[in-house]
Amino acid sequence: LQERDLRRKKKLEAECKEIEDFVSGITDSVTRRIFRIYYIDGRKNVTQRDVAKKIHLDRSRVSRKIDDYLKNAQKAQNAHL
């Protein structure tokens, strides 16, 4: 059981590192801040409305920035394949 838990822990740590690297690679500072607050900062159940309040934007703008960035990232990744 301990070995299984250690493997799971290493896998989760690798996933966290990958997410942090992805967010760190975002060049637009506002978008990077949105992703950091929404996906990394550790608060459970953070909403786009919560993010919007923190960075002084409306919720729809936060949603649009997330969607646009992910679409563009996916297009860039598909172009490399």
RODO-2510 file (C-alpha; in nm, 4 decimals, decimal comma):
residues 81
     n   res          X          Y          Z
     1     l     0,0000     0,0000     0,0000
     2     q     0,2823     0,2383     0,0818
     3     e     0,4443     0,1756    -0,2545
     4     r     0,1145     0,2361    -0,4315
     5     d     0,0669     0,5599    -0,2363
     6     l     0,4189     0,6742    -0,3203
     7     r     0,3607     0,6090    -0,6923
     8     r     0,0345     0,8028    -0,6753
     9     k     0,2066     1,0876    -0,4910
    10     k     0,4840     1,1065    -0,7526
    11     k     0,2280     1,1056    -1,0324
    12     l     0,0325     1,3895    -0,8689
    13     e     0,3510     1,5880    -0,8074
    14     a     0,4453     1,5483    -1,1747
    15     e     0,0984     1,6657    -1,2811
    16     c     0,1229     1,9694    -1,0521
    17     k     0,4636     2,0572    -1,1943
    18     e     0,3313     2,0243    -1,5490
    19     i     0,0383     2,2557    -1,4716
    20     e     0,2641     2,5095    -1,3028
    21     d     0,5005     2,5034    -1,6024
    22     f     0,2069     2,5503    -1,8402
    23     v     0,0776     2,8496    -1,6430
    24     s     0,4263     2,9975    -1,6086
    25     g     0,4595     2,9847    -1,9864
    26     i     0,1620     3,2133    -2,0432
    27     t     0,3042     3,5399    -2,1693
    28     d     0,0041     3,7650    -2,1055
    29     s     0,0233     3,8664    -1,7399
    30     v    -0,3533     3,9000    -1,6876
    31     t    -0,4235     3,5595    -1,8405
    32     r    -0,1395     3,4052    -1,6405
    33     r    -0,2810     3,5554    -1,3203
    34     i    -0,6290     3,4228    -1,4028
    35     f    -0,4931     3,0722    -1,4569
    36     r    -0,2824     3,0876    -1,1400
    37     i    -0,5769     3,1951    -0,9237
    38     y    -0,8255     2,9594    -1,0889
    39     y    -0,6131     2,6444    -1,1213
    40     i    -0,3148     2,6633    -0,8851
    41     d    -0,3541     2,8803    -0,5769
    42     g    -0,5090     2,5958    -0,3842
    43     r    -0,8453     2,7305    -0,2797
    44     k    -1,1191     2,4755    -0,3369
    45     n    -1,4241     2,5673    -0,5407
    46     v    -1,2892     2,8998    -0,6614
    47     t    -1,5278     3,0409    -0,9199
    48     q    -1,4674     3,2606    -1,2185
    49     r    -1,6622     3,5266    -1,0315
    50     d    -1,4090     3,5047    -0,7444
    51     v    -1,1229     3,5424    -0,9927
    52     a    -1,2950     3,8358    -1,1586
    53     k    -1,3301     4,0186    -0,8268
    54     k    -0,9618     3,9665    -0,7483
    55     i    -0,8383     4,1060    -1,0778
    56     h    -1,1119     4,3650    -1,1306
    57     l    -1,2709     4,2208    -1,4444
    58     d    -1,6197     4,0893    -1,5052
    59     r    -1,6805     3,7145    -1,4944
    60     s    -1,7553     3,6861    -1,8646
    61     r    -1,4190     3,8434    -1,9497
    62     v    -1,2403     3,5913    -1,7262
    63     s    -1,4284     3,3063    -1,8923
    64     r    -1,3468     3,4396    -2,2385
    65     k    -0,9753     3,4753    -2,1555
    66     i    -0,9590     3,1152    -2,0293
    67     d    -1,1472     2,9784    -2,3315
    68     d    -0,9474     3,1803    -2,5840
    69     y    -0,6144     3,0853    -2,4342
    70     l    -0,6991     2,7140    -2,4191
    71     k    -0,8257     2,7161    -2,7791
    72     n    -0,5083     2,8863    -2,8993
    73     a    -0,2887     2,6509    -2,6956
    74     q    -0,4680     2,3511    -2,8432
    75     k    -0,4251     2,4875    -3,1981
    76     a    -0,0546     2,5442    -3,1354
    77     q    -0,0140     2,1931    -2,9978
    78     n    -0,1970     2,0393    -3,2940
    79     a     0,0230     2,2364    -3,5340
    80     h     0,3322     2,0738    -3,3818
    81     l     0,1947     1,7213    -3,4304
***
